[in-house]
Amino acid sequence: MTTGSQQAPTQTTQQVLSPEQRELMQLAMPGVREFAASVPQRYQGSTTAGFDPSQVAGQEQALGAAGTVGNLGASGAGTTGYWLSPQALDVTNNPAIGGAIDAATRPVYENLTRTALPAVRSGAAQTGNFGGSRQGIAEGLAIQGAGNTAGDISSRIASEAYGQNVRAQLQALGLLPQTQQAQLAEATTTSGVGDVRQQMQQRLLDEQVGNFNYDQYAPFLQSREILSLLQGLPGGSTVSTGSVPGQNKAMSALGGAASGAALGSAIFPGVGTAVGAGAGALLPFLFG
């Protein structure tokens, strides 16, 4: 039987805005509708600034100097390779050093032939030993002394000249990066001016793009800010409506019978239980 079945309750909740909230909603909705009805446009045009003419000129200048810079680097590498080779230690490969040695040792040999040897021979003739062994020994010692002196002079000149050349070449190699950079100084300066100009052009272009996008979204942004004010306004209420099912008398009778039986047992043990249960079952029908 379905006559005594209980129906599930239903409830509807509705948010009711205050007058102030309704006013803000009316102000915001036109902008929302306008934004929803159209698709925002994309900025027509490039958003990246191109090369400034000074940048292009600087690039061309750098390309023009690239050959010279490369040649300087190759020359420096060749010089380094030479001074690391055994040939750099051979003074005979340097005519300038050979000439300096000849000029420094010439007085030694001239003194030998013009002074030392004639003196030995003159002394030998005066003592009657001309052509003898003593004369030969004396001449040999004079020649040996001249050779040693000339050798010392040659060694010192070669060593000093080699050291000076090495220091000069190393200094030149140390200045090579600066020399190469100097070849690019004009291009670097010109291109640097172009970089500053391009940055300014990019900023101006970004400003145009930002202004364009703002105009596209301005109505919606304004409406969004207005709607955000609704949460901070007082007022408004929540109304709930629904249906509550009727009371089932049969079920209430059963509950009343149980309650009456318990009360009758407490007052009149034994017989009171049956009387209390009957009275409790009739209450819903009498007062329902």
C-alpha positions in Angstrom: 0.0 0.0 0.0 1.2 3.5 -0.9 -1.2 5.6 1.0 0.9 5.7 4.1 4.3 6.2 2.3 6.3 9.3 3.1 7.3 11.7 0.3 10.9 13.2 0.0 11.0 16.9 0.9 12.0 19.4 -1.8 13.8 22.7 -1.3 14.8 25.6 -3.6 17.4 28.2 -2.6 17.4 31.6 -4.3 19.9 34.5 -3.8 18.1 37.8 -3.6 20.3 40.9 -4.3 20.0 44.1 -2.4 19.0 47.3 -4.4 22.6 48.5 -4.4 23.9 45.2 -5.7 21.2 45.2 -8.4 22.4 48.7 -9.5 26.0 47.6 -9.8 24.9 44.5 -11.7 23.0 46.7 -14.2 26.1 48.9 -14.7 28.4 45.9 -15.3 26.3 43.7 -17.6 26.5 45.9 -20.8 30.3 45.6 -20.8 30.2 41.9 -20.2 27.7 41.4 -23.0 29.8 43.6 -25.3 32.9 41.6 -24.5 31.1 38.2 -24.9 29.6 39.3 -28.3 32.9 40.1 -30.0 36.3 38.4 -30.3 39.3 40.7 -29.3 41.4 41.6 -32.3 45.1 40.9 -32.7 47.5 43.8 -33.1 47.9 44.3 -36.9 51.6 44.6 -37.6 55.0 43.4 -36.3 55.6 43.6 -32.6 59.4 43.5 -33.0 61.5 46.5 -33.9 63.8 45.9 -36.9 67.5 46.7 -37.2 68.4 50.4 -36.9 70.4 51.8 -39.9 73.4 52.3 -37.5 73.3 48.7 -36.6 73.4 47.7 -40.2 76.2 50.1 -40.9 78.1 48.7 -37.9 77.7 45.2 -39.1 79.0 46.1 -42.5 82.0 47.8 -40.9 82.7 44.7 -38.7 82.5 42.5 -41.8 85.0 44.8 -43.6 87.4 44.6 -40.7 87.1 40.9 -40.3 89.8 40.2 -42.8 92.3 42.4 -41.1 91.5 41.0 -37.7 91.9 37.5 -39.1 95.3 38.4 -40.6 96.5 39.8 -37.3 95.6 36.6 -35.6 97.3 34.5 -38.2 100.4 36.6 -38.0 100.5 36.3 -34.2 100.1 32.6 -34.4 103.0 32.4 -36.9 105.2 34.6 -34.6 104.5 32.4 -31.7 105.3 29.3 -33.6 108.6 30.7 -34.8 109.8 31.6 -31.3 108.9 28.2 -30.0 111.0 26.5 -32.8 114.7 25.6 -32.5 115.5 27.9 -35.5 114.9 30.9 -33.2 117.9 29.9 -31.2 120.3 29.8 -34.2 121.9 33.2 -34.4 123.2 32.4 -37.9 119.7 32.8 -39.2 119.7 36.4 -38.1 121.9 38.6 -40.3 121.6 41.5 -37.9 123.0 39.5 -35.0 125.8 38.2 -37.1 126.7 41.7 -38.1 126.8 42.9 -34.5 129.0 40.0 -33.6 131.4 40.7 -36.4 131.6 44.3 -35.4 132.3 43.5 -31.8 134.9 40.8 -32.4 136.8 42.7 -35.2 138.9 44.7 -32.7 140.0 41.5 -31.0 141.4 39.9 -34.2 142.9 43.2 -35.3 144.7 43.5 -32.0 145.9 39.9 -32.5 147.3 40.4 -35.9 148.5 44.0 -35.5 149.8 43.9 -32.0 150.0 40.6 -30.2 151.6 38.4 -32.9 154.1 41.1 -34.0 155.2 41.5 -30.4 155.8 37.8 -30.0 157.8 37.6 -33.2 159.8 40.7 -32.3 160.7 39.3 -28.9 161.7 35.9 -30.4 164.0 37.6 -32.9 165.7 39.6 -30.2 166.3 36.6 -28.1 167.4 34.4 -31.0 164.4 32.1 -30.8 162.7 33.3 -33.9 161.0 30.3 -35.5 161.5 28.3 -32.4 159.1 26.4 -30.2 158.7 29.1 -27.7 157.6 31.5 -30.4 155.1 29.0 -31.6 153.7 28.5 -28.1 153.5 32.2 -27.5 151.7 32.8 -30.8 149.3 29.9 -30.0 148.4 31.3 -26.7 147.8 34.7 -28.2 145.5 33.3 -30.9 143.7 31.2 -28.3 143.2 34.2 -26.0 141.8 36.2 -28.9 139.5 33.4 -29.9 138.2 33.0 -26.3 137.6 36.8 -26.1 135.8 36.8 -29.4 133.7 33.8 -28.4 132.6 35.5 -25.1 131.7 38.6 -26.9 129.7 36.7 -29.6 127.9 34.7 -27.0 126.9 37.8 -24.9 125.7 39.7 -28.0 123.7 36.7 -29.2 122.1 36.1 -25.8 121.2 39.8 -25.3 119.9 40.1 -28.9 117.8 36.9 -28.5 116.4 38.1 -25.2 115.5 41.5 -26.6 113.8 40.0 -29.6 111.9 37.5 -27.5 110.7 40.3 -25.2 109.7 42.5 -28.1 107.8 39.7 -29.8 106.0 38.7 -26.6 105.0 42.3 -26.0 103.6 42.4 -29.5 101.7 39.2 -28.9 100.3 40.6 -25.7 99.0 43.7 -27.5 97.5 41.6 -30.3 94.0 41.3 -28.8 94.0 45.1 -28.2 95.1 45.6 -31.8 92.4 43.4 -33.1 89.8 45.2 -30.9 91.1 48.5 -32.3 90.3 47.3 -35.8 86.7 46.8 -34.7 86.3 50.0 -32.6 84.6 51.9 -35.3 82.1 49.1 -36.0 81.5 48.6 -32.3 80.7 52.3 -31.7 78.4 52.6 -34.7 76.6 49.4 -33.8 76.3 50.5 -30.2 74.4 53.6 -31.2 72.1 51.5 -33.3 71.4 49.2 -30.3 70.3 52.2 -28.2 68.0 53.4 -31.0 66.5 50.0 -31.6 65.8 49.6 -27.8 63.9 52.9 -27.9 62.0 51.9 -31.0 61.0 48.6 -29.3 59.7 50.5 -26.3 57.6 52.7 -28.4 56.3 49.7 -30.3 55.5 47.9 -27.0 53.6 51.0 -25.9 51.5 51.0 -29.0 50.7 47.3 -28.7 49.8 47.7 -25.0 47.5 50.6 -25.7 45.8 48.6 -28.5 45.2 45.6 -26.3 43.9 47.8 -23.5 41.3 49.3 -25.8 40.2 45.8 -26.7 39.8 44.7 -23.1 38.8 48.0 -21.4 35.0 47.4 -21.3 35.4 43.9 -19.8 38.0 45.1 -17.3 35.7 47.9 -16.2 32.8 45.5 -15.8 35.0 43.0 -13.9 36.0 45.7 -11.4 32.4 46.7 -10.9 31.3 43.1 -10.3 34.1 42.7 -7.7 32.4 45.4 -5.6 29.3 43.2 -5.1 31.0 41.1 -2.6 31.9 44.0 -0.4 28.4 45.5 -0.3 26.1 44.7 2.6 22.6 43.4 1.9 21.2 40.6 -0.1 19.6 37.5 1.4 19.1 33.8 0.7 15.4 32.6 0.5 14.6 28.9 0.6 11.2 27.5 -0.4 10.0 23.9 -0.4 7.3 21.4 0.5 7.2 19.4 3.8 5.3 16.0 3.6 2.1 15.4 5.7 2.3 13.3 8.9 1.6 9.5 8.5 -1.0 8.8 11.2 -0.5 5.0 11.1 3.2 5.4 11.8 2.3 8.0 14.5 -0.1 5.5 16.1 2.5 2.9 16.3 4.8 5.4 18.0 2.1 6.5 20.3 1.2 2.9 21.3 4.8 2.2 22.2 5.1 5.4 24.3 1.7 4.7 26.0 2.7 1.1 26.8 5.9 2.3 28.5 4.0 5.0 30.5 1.2 2.5 31.6 3.8 0.0 32.8 5.4 2.6 34.9 2.1 3.6 36.5 0.1 0.4 36.6 2.4 -2.6 36.3 0.8 -5.5 34.4 -2.6 -4.2 33.3 -1.3 -0.7 32.8 0.8 -1.8 29.9 -2.2 -2.8 27.7 -4.2 0.3 28.7 -1.4 2.7 28.1 -0.6 1.2 24.6 -4.3 1.6 23.5 -4.5 5.1 24.7 -1.2 6.0 23.1 -2.3 4.6 19.7 -5.5 6.8 19.6 -3.8 10.1 20.3 -2.7 10.8 16.7 -6.2 10.3 15.4 -7.8 12.4 18.1 -5.5 15.4 17.7 -4.1 15.0 14.2 
